[in-house]
Each structure stands twice: as C-alpha cells, then as structure tokens.
Amino acid sequence: MPYILGASFSNVQHSFNLPTYFVAVAIESTRKCMLDNIKTKEEFQEDPEYKRNLFDLSNVENEINRFNDFVIKSKVIKLSKRDKKKAGNDLLFIFDGFLRAIQSVKSSDLRVASEEFEKCFLHIPLNPEGKELMVEDLEYFRHPLSKYKIKFQRKPEFYKILELARLCVWFENLNMVRRKRPFINKQITDSHDIEFFQIRKLVWNSPPIESYPNSFVGYPRMVVKTKHDMKDLLIHPNKYLDIFPISPACSGQGRGLDVPECVRASSKEPFGAILLNGKFEKCKFCAENMKGTLCLFQKSRCDGKEMRCGDRAFVSGVCHADFCIYVTLYNNKVKVGRSIESRIIGRLIEQCAFDALVFYPVPWLPFADYLEEKLVDVLRDNISDFKAKEVSRFTEKITSEERYKNIMLLYKNADAQKGRDVVYNRIVEVLKSLDNPEATYILSLEQRRVNLKKNWRVSDEMNLDLNNFVHEFRFKRIKGNVTGVIGSFVLVNDKAYDTIKMEGYIVSVPSK
C-alpha cells in the first residue's frame, strides 16, 4: 500500500530559547481525499476566536485529532542551537530535522517500514530570518534525505498532507510557547478582550466548633485576585463559570487588609512571578520574607518562642493561637491533621471530609504539630486493632483522587455512611488503652464528632464516577453551570474540578 508523507518545522528562530520542532505525517495514498477539508494554519491565524485567546489551542488540537485514526505521525523531533552548530549551516540543519522525522514515521509503523513513500512533501527550508534557502545544490544530493522522493513546497502550493504536518508542528511550538513567562505576561498586559485573575482559595464559612449544629454553613466563596484588588465569587448551583487556567503564580505577601502582592509584581508582570514548578506557592523572594506562614504547610521549625522566622505578627496571631487535632476517614485510610481552631469546620469541609473526630484546644502551633505526629505514630503502631474495620493506613496526606473516590463512595450510600462511627470509637479506645503521655493528653482535651454531610451540595440524580474527575485542567476551558459543590470540588457540567489544585492559578475570563 503506497503512502504519501508531509513534513514541516516550526521555530527556526529558537524563540523563547525553545528548540526547532519537526513533525512528519503519512497517509495511505488512496485516502488523501480525506484531508481535502482540513483547516489550514493561516485560517486559524485569521480566526477571531483564536486571536482572542492565544492560550487556547483546543480548536487547533481538535482539528488535528480529526485525522488521528488514519494518519501515522512521527515523534516530535526537537533540535537545539547546538544541533544547528553541529550541522554546519541552516540548510543542513533543516535537512537533518526532516530526515529524523521521516525515519521516525518509518520506524513507528510496520506497514510503513516496508514501503517506499510515493511522495514526500516538505516545507521548503527557511533561515532564522524567514528567507527561503536554496535546495537545488550539491548539499541536498549528498544528504541521506535525497534517497526519498522529495518535493519541496512553499505557500500557497502546500499539498494537504503538508498542511496537516504544518498544523501539527505549529501546535507543538505554540503549546510550549504558552508556558513561557514572557509570553504569559505579554498576553496579560496587552489583551483587551480578556480579563485575568488569580484563584486564591475556595473558602467555606467556619462556625465555632462548640456551636456547630452539623448543618449547612452556606455556599463557599472563591477568593480571587485581579490585577489591582481582591474579590469574592459566590459558588453555588446554577452559577455560570467561564474560566481558562493558564499558569500558577506567586501568592505574594500581605498583611491585614492589604492586597497580597508578589515582590516582583510590576506593570510588565501584573501577578508577579510565574511559577514553573508546581511544588511551591511563593517565589523564593516572597518565601524569604514570609517564613512564618511556611510553618502552616510543613513541620514547625521552632517551639514558637525562639521565633526563628522573625515574623512577630505570625507568631503572636497564628503560632500562639489555639489549634485542633482531627482524624477523618477516607475510604480505608485515616487522615490525621491539625488546624487552627477558629477554622476547623471550614477546613474539614474544604478537605471534603464527610465527618471527623476533633480534639481541642491545643495551645500553639508547634505543640499541635508534635501531637499530630505522635498520634499518627501510636495509631500506626496499633494498626492491627483496625484491620477488622478495614483500615489500611494512617496518614497525614490524602491525594485529590482519594478524596474524590471517598465522595463517590459516600454521597448517596447510606450503608457506607453508617459504619464510620465504629472506626472513630476504636481510635478513642486505643488511646485509652495506651500508657502514653501524648495519648493521655489528647484524651484530656475536649472531643467532638462532627458531621459535615449537609455541606455536600449535589443532586441525588447525579452519578459520580472517575470519568467525572478532571486530572489535568491547565489550558482547558471550564465553561458551564455549576451542578454541585463538595468540599474543594466544584462540579461544572458534571465534571469535577479540585480547586485546591487550582490555588494560585492565573485564569483568563472573557470580557462581558
């Protein structure tokens, strides 16, 4: 079966310090008519919808995906400036990329490996200034590329298979460009048809634990930062959302009523430092000046009296506040955690807890850290007492997917809801049985079992399964009506998005 092939390249200028990309695609010659209605790169570039939001490549990707079932595509070949230097000149550099792309197609499919291509349509080589390079010289005929039946093409004579290759390699380049700080900041500062804000947190109301009546606390607010101030968006069923997550950025620093701002924020970087490593929520400069708050997300670095962080406001307002230790059940795992007492109910709801056993008050943060760690240790040492209760692990961390699976199990399963008290009762029994000062201290605290199920606001008719859970939301448009809110999860058109994973993300919002 004869095949035709198209190959193209993108970013010969190495813009944004990215490589030059090469992609080749092949199709059976008898099926080439299936490409007749392909939308070209130029048509996308003139499309007002594409120009409106250059971060959104979904229409380009969808067009490419239309042909996936009958097109054989190469791996994306990436050649750097160093590769260009090795090649010796611009022309041989392009030839090398084309050759690798063609060889990648041949090695990726047994049908193609044994066939000669009927024709290979290649984008005529360009130099970094965009000028066409001459290919009718001895360099081409001495190059291994010359053994293929090559036809070089230029606009507007591109064959349809070459148009598809151009789309594929253009998408690969744009997909990487939209992740670069200079490009992100330029779009934020220059765009007039799109607004931008940064998601800070989904916050639920938090009544005092002593008086919480196990009832609905009200719908949560999404706290967001615009280029200039802070605002709240009430998230409730039937609320319409239209946001496009782009990139995490530094959460900045601020005190009291001040708008938190990254120290690197400027007219050219409205949201401050774009974070390329998702492990952190602050850039290194803001983290250096906000050492105290880091103790909320990791083990305390001192006993609260040494004040190693040097942050008096944090030490007096947070470090020496009253805390809670809690345990809550996620399927077969028990999570142990701590929270400032004034926020414990809201914190548990945000964690998608269905219920919890809470011990309080614990004076100052370092002591709460210590008790949390010791409680995990003693429960792990006695895990055999929980085997019959189908508890497999005690942990201080629960993943987003584990929380979602817990929601799936419980949200309309009355039988699964009933058996949980047995686990909490057993935890108290184990603590009572231990000759352990930490266990004795924890039991001397107030303890309360809270139920949070009335804050799970989702229709009983909705069937939640793992297909609803969205793992990757970056560069995906979230558009539609809110159909439910469970803890940190917001359901939009029945797809579940974990807003904890969205914290810090800059999102674009179409202007009204």
C-alpha positions in Angstrom: 0.0 0.0 0.0 1.7 3.3 -1.1 1.9 6.2 1.3 2.4 9.9 0.9 4.2 12.0 3.6 4.3 15.6 4.7 6.9 17.2 6.9 7.3 20.6 8.3 9.1 22.6 11.0 8.5 25.5 13.4 10.6 28.0 15.4 13.7 28.2 13.2 14.5 31.4 15.2 14.6 29.4 18.5 12.3 32.0 20.1 11.9 31.8 23.9 15.0 29.6 23.9 12.9 26.8 22.6 14.2 24.2 20.0 13.2 24.0 16.4 10.4 21.4 16.1 9.9 18.9 13.2 6.9 16.7 12.6 6.1 14.3 9.7 2.8 12.7 9.0 1.9 9.9 6.5 -1.3 8.6 5.0 -2.3 5.9 2.5 -2.3 7.5 -0.9 -5.8 6.2 -1.6 -7.1 8.1 1.5 -5.6 11.5 0.7 -9.0 12.9 -0.3 -10.0 12.7 3.4 -7.7 15.7 4.0 -9.5 17.9 1.5 -11.4 19.9 4.1 -8.6 20.4 6.5 -8.5 23.9 8.1 -5.1 25.4 7.5 -2.7 27.2 9.8 -3.5 30.6 8.0 -7.2 30.1 8.5 -6.7 29.6 12.2 -4.5 32.6 12.5 -7.2 34.8 11.0 -10.0 33.2 13.1 -11.2 35.9 15.6 -11.9 33.2 18.2 -8.3 32.0 18.1 -6.8 35.5 18.1 -9.0 36.4 21.1 -7.2 33.9 23.4 -3.8 32.8 22.2 -3.6 30.4 25.2 -6.5 28.3 24.0 -5.3 25.8 21.3 -8.3 23.5 21.7 -9.6 24.2 18.2 -6.2 23.6 16.6 -5.8 20.4 18.6 -9.4 19.2 17.7 -8.7 19.8 14.0 -5.5 17.6 14.3 -7.3 14.9 16.2 -9.9 14.6 13.4 -7.3 12.7 11.4 -5.7 10.6 14.1 -7.4 7.4 13.2 -5.9 7.1 9.7 -2.7 9.2 9.9 0.7 7.9 11.1 2.6 10.6 12.9 6.3 10.9 13.8 7.6 11.7 17.2 8.2 15.3 17.7 11.8 16.0 16.7 13.5 18.8 18.7 16.8 20.3 17.5 18.6 22.9 19.5 21.0 25.7 18.7 23.8 23.2 19.5 22.4 20.9 16.8 22.5 23.7 14.3 26.1 24.4 15.1 26.9 20.7 14.6 25.1 20.7 11.2 27.3 23.5 9.9 24.7 25.6 8.2 20.9 26.4 8.2 20.2 24.2 5.2 21.8 21.0 6.6 20.2 21.7 10.0 16.7 21.6 8.3 17.6 18.6 6.3 18.7 16.7 9.5 15.4 17.5 11.1 13.4 16.3 8.1 15.4 13.1 7.9 14.8 12.3 11.6 11.1 13.0 11.3 10.8 10.8 8.2 12.7 8.0 9.8 10.5 8.3 12.9 7.4 7.7 10.8 9.0 4.6 9.1 10.0 3.1 12.5 6.7 3.8 14.2 4.5 1.5 11.9 5.3 -1.8 10.4 3.1 -1.1 7.4 5.2 1.9 6.5 8.6 0.4 7.4 8.5 -1.9 4.4 7.1 0.6 1.9 8.7 3.3 -0.1 6.9 6.7 0.1 5.1 7.6 -3.2 6.0 11.2 -2.5 7.3 13.2 0.5 6.1 16.8 0.5 8.4 19.0 2.6 8.1 22.7 3.6 10.9 24.5 1.7 13.7 25.3 4.3 13.8 28.7 5.8 16.6 30.5 7.7 16.0 32.3 11.0 15.0 35.5 9.1 12.3 33.6 7.3 14.0 33.6 3.9 13.8 30.6 1.7 17.0 28.5 1.3 18.2 27.1 -2.0 17.9 23.3 -2.1 18.9 22.6 -5.8 22.6 22.3 -4.9 25.0 19.5 -4.1 24.4 19.6 -0.4 20.9 18.2 -0.8 22.1 15.5 -3.2 24.8 14.4 -0.9 22.5 14.2 2.1 20.7 10.9 3.1 17.4 12.8 2.7 17.9 12.7 -1.1 17.1 8.9 -1.3 13.4 9.8 -0.7 11.1 11.1 -3.4 11.1 14.7 -2.1 9.1 17.6 -3.4 9.7 21.0 -1.6 6.7 23.3 -1.4 6.0 26.9 -0.5 2.9 28.9 0.1 0.3 28.8 -1.5 1.1 25.4 -3.1 1.1 23.2 0.0 -0.3 19.7 -0.5 -3.0 18.8 2.0 -0.7 16.3 3.8 1.8 19.0 4.3 -0.9 21.3 5.6 -1.6 18.7 8.3 2.1 18.5 9.2 2.3 22.3 9.4 -0.7 22.3 11.8 0.9 19.5 14.0 4.3 21.2 14.3 2.8 24.7 14.8 0.7 23.2 17.7 3.8 21.7 19.3 5.6 25.0 19.3 2.6 27.1 20.5 2.0 24.6 23.3 5.4 25.2 24.7 5.4 29.0 24.0 2.2 29.5 26.1 4.1 28.1 29.1 6.9 30.7 28.9 6.9 33.6 31.4 7.5 36.4 28.8 4.6 35.2 26.6 2.2 34.8 29.6 3.0 38.3 30.9 2.7 39.9 27.5 -0.8 38.5 26.9 -1.9 39.5 30.4 -0.7 43.1 29.8 -1.7 43.5 26.2 -5.1 41.7 26.0 -8.2 43.9 25.9 -10.9 41.3 25.1 -10.0 39.0 28.1 -9.7 39.7 31.8 -7.4 37.8 34.1 -7.5 37.0 37.8 -5.7 34.6 40.1 -7.5 32.0 42.1 -6.5 32.2 45.7 -8.8 29.7 47.5 -12.3 28.3 47.8 -13.4 29.2 51.3 -16.3 27.8 53.3 -17.8 29.6 56.3 -16.5 28.2 59.6 -18.8 28.4 62.6 -17.2 27.7 66.1 -16.8 24.0 66.7 -18.5 24.3 70.1 -21.8 25.5 68.5 -21.7 23.9 65.0 -25.0 22.1 64.6 -23.9 19.7 61.9 -25.8 21.7 59.4 -25.2 23.6 56.1 -22.9 26.6 56.6 -23.7 28.3 53.3 -22.1 28.1 49.9 -18.4 28.8 49.5 -16.7 31.8 48.1 -13.9 31.7 45.5 -11.4 34.3 46.6 -9.6 35.8 43.6 -7.1 38.5 43.0 -7.4 40.8 40.0 -4.5 43.0 38.7 -5.5 45.6 41.3 -7.6 44.1 44.2 -9.3 41.2 45.8 -12.9 40.0 45.3 -15.2 37.1 46.1 -17.3 34.9 43.8 -20.1 33.0 45.5 -20.1 29.5 44.1 -23.5 27.8 44.1 -25.6 25.5 41.9 -26.5 27.1 38.5 -23.8 29.7 38.8 -22.3 30.2 35.3 -18.5 29.9 35.1 -16.2 30.5 32.2 -12.5 30.4 33.1 -9.3 29.2 31.4 -6.5 28.2 33.7 -3.1 29.3 32.4 -0.3 29.1 35.0 0.4 29.2 38.7 1.9 32.4 40.0 3.3 33.6 43.3 0.7 34.1 46.0 2.7 37.1 47.2 2.6 38.6 50.7 0.3 41.0 52.5 -0.9 41.7 56.0 -4.3 42.6 57.3 -6.4 44.3 54.7 -3.5 44.7 52.3 -3.9 43.0 48.9 -1.3 40.2 48.8 1.3 41.0 46.1 4.4 39.3 44.9 7.6 41.5 45.4 8.2 41.0 41.7 4.9 42.4 40.6 5.1 45.3 38.1 3.4 46.7 35.1 5.1 44.1 33.0 4.4 41.3 35.5 1.0 42.1 36.9 0.7 39.0 39.0 4.4 38.8 39.9 6.5 35.7 39.4 5.0 33.0 37.2 5.8 29.7 38.9 7.1 26.9 36.6 7.5 24.4 39.5 4.1 23.5 40.9 5.6 22.4 44.2 5.6 25.9 45.6 3.1 28.7 46.1 5.5 31.6 46.5 8.6 32.7 44.6 11.8 32.5 46.6 11.8 36.2 47.3 8.4 36.2 48.9 9.0 33.0 50.7 12.1 34.5 52.2 10.0 37.4 53.6 7.2 35.2 54.8 9.0 32.4 56.6 6.4 32.2 59.4 3.5 31.2 57.2 5.6 28.3 55.8 5.0 26.6 59.2 1.4 26.2 58.3 2.3 23.9 55.5 5.2 22.0 57.0 6.6 21.0 60.4 7.3 23.9 62.6 10.9 24.9 62.7 11.0 26.0 66.4 9.0 25.9 69.6 7.3 29.2 68.9 9.4 31.0 71.5 12.7 31.2 69.5 10.9 32.9 66.6 13.3 31.6 64.0 11.1 33.1 61.3 11.5 36.6 62.7 7.8 37.2 62.0 6.3 38.7 65.1 2.8 39.1 63.6 2.6 35.5 62.6 4.0 34.3 66.0 1.5 36.3 68.0 -1.5 35.9 65.7 -1.1 32.3 64.5 1.7 30.4 66.1 0.3 31.0 69.6 -3.3 30.6 68.7 -5.4 27.6 69.7 -5.4 24.6 67.4 -7.2 21.3 66.9 -6.1 17.8 66.1 -8.5 15.8 63.9 -9.0 12.4 62.4 -11.2 11.7 59.5 -11.8 8.6 57.3 -11.3 8.5 53.5 -12.3 5.0 52.3 -9.8 2.7 54.0 -7.4 5.4 55.1 -7.5 7.5 58.2 -6.1 11.1 57.9 -4.7 12.8 60.9 -4.3 16.6 60.7 -4.2 19.8 62.6 -5.9 23.2 62.0 -6.3 26.5 63.8 -9.4 26.1 66.0 -11.3 29.1 64.5 -11.1 27.5 61.1 -11.6 23.8 61.9 -15.1 23.4 60.5 -14.3 25.2 57.3 -11.1 23.4 57.0 -12.7 20.0 57.2 -15.4 20.9 54.6 -12.6 22.1 52.3 -10.9 18.8 52.8 -14.1 17.0 51.6 -14.4 15.3 54.9 -17.8 13.6 55.5 -17.3 13.6 59.2 -14.4 13.8 61.7 -13.3 13.3 65.3 -11.8 16.5 66.7 -9.7 17.1 69.8 -9.3 20.7 71.0 -8.0 23.2 72.1 -4.3 22.6 71.6 -2.2 25.7 72.6 0.3 26.9 70.0 1.2 25.5 66.6 4.5 23.7 67.4 2.7 21.7 70.1 -0.1 20.8 67.7 2.5 19.6 65.2 4.1 17.5 67.8 0.7 15.9 68.9 -0.3 15.3 65.3 3.0 13.4 64.6 2.7 11.4 67.8 -1.0 10.5 67.2 0.0 9.1 63.7 2.8 7.1 65.3 0.7 5.5 68.0 -2.1 4.7 65.6 0.3 3.1 63.1 1.8 1.1 66.0 -1.6 -0.3 66.7 -2.9 -0.7 63.2 -3.7 -4.4 63.9 -6.6 -3.2 66.1 -8.2 -1.7 63.0 -7.8 -4.5 60.5 -11.3 -5.7 61.2 -12.5 -2.2 60.5 -10.8 -2.3 57.0 -8.4 0.5 57.8 -5.2 0.0 55.8 -3.2 3.1 56.7 -2.9 6.1 58.9 -1.6 9.1 57.1 -1.1 12.9 57.2 -1.8 13.3 53.5 -4.7 12.4 51.2 -4.5 12.9 47.4 -7.1 14.7 45.3 -8.1 11.4 43.7 -8.5 9.7 47.1 -10.8 12.4 48.3 -12.9 12.2 45.1 -13.2 8.4 45.5 -14.4 8.9 49.0 -17.1 11.2 47.7 -18.1 8.6 45.2 -18.4 6.0 47.9 -20.4 8.1 50.4 -22.5 10.7 48.7 -25.6 8.6 48.3 -24.6 5.3 50.0 -26.4 5.2 53.4 -24.8 1.9 54.3 -21.2 3.2 53.8 -22.1 6.2 55.9 -23.2 4.2 58.9 -20.1 2.2 59.6 -17.8 5.1 60.2 -18.5 5.7 63.9 -17.0 2.3 64.7 -13.6 3.5 63.5 -13.8 6.7 65.5 -14.8 4.8 68.6 -12.0 2.4 68.1 -9.5 5.3 67.9 -10.6 6.5 71.3 -10.5 3.0 72.8 -6.9 2.5 71.6 -5.8 5.9 73.0 -7.4 4.9 76.4 -5.5 1.6 76.4 -2.1 3.2 76.0 0.3 4.1 78.8 1.5 7.1 76.8 1.7 10.7 77.9 0.7 12.1 74.4 -2.4 9.8 74.3 -3.3 10.8 77.8 -3.0 14.5 76.9 -5.1 14.1 73.8 -7.9 12.4 75.7 -7.9 15.2 78.3 -8.9 17.6 75.6 -12.4 18.4 74.5 -13.5 16.0 71.8 -16.3 16.2 69.4 -17.5 14.2 66.4 -18.8 16.5 63.7 -20.9 15.5 60.7 -20.5 17.6 57.5 -22.7 15.7 55.0 -25.2 18.6 54.7 -22.5 20.7 53.1 -22.2 18.2 50.2 -24.5 20.1 47.7 -25.0 17.9 44.7 -28.2 16.4 43.1 -29.1 12.9 44.1 -29.8 12.2 40.4 -26.1 12.8 39.5 -23.9 9.7 39.1 -20.3 10.5 40.1 -17.6 8.2 38.7 -13.9 8.5 37.9 -14.8 9.8 34.4 -16.1 12.9 36.0 -12.8 13.6 37.8 -10.6 16.1 35.8 -6.9 15.3 36.3 -5.5 17.9 34.0 -7.2 21.3 33.8 -4.4 23.6 32.7 -5.1 25.1 29.3 -8.6 23.6 29.4 -11.7 25.8 29.2 -14.0 25.4 32.2 -17.4 26.6 30.9 -20.9 26.0 32.0 -23.3 25.9 35.0 -22.2 24.7 38.4 -24.0 21.5 39.1 -22.7 20.8 42.6 -20.1 21.7 45.3 -18.5 19.2 47.6 -15.7 20.5 49.7 -12.9 21.8 47.4 -14.6 20.1 44.4 -16.7 22.3 42.1 -18.8 20.4 39.5 -19.3 22.2 36.2 -21.5 20.4 33.7 -21.0 17.3 35.9 -17.2 17.4 35.6 -15.4 17.6 39.0 -12.6 20.1 39.4 -10.5 20.2 42.6 -10.0 23.9 43.4 -7.1 23.0 45.8 -5.1 22.1 42.8 -6.1 25.4 41.2 -4.9 27.6 44.0 -2.5 30.2 42.7 -3.5 29.7 39.1 -3.9 32.7 36.8 -7.1 32.2 34.7 -8.4 34.2 31.8 -12.1 35.3 31.7 -13.8 36.6 28.6 -14.8 40.2 29.0 -18.5 40.8 29.2 
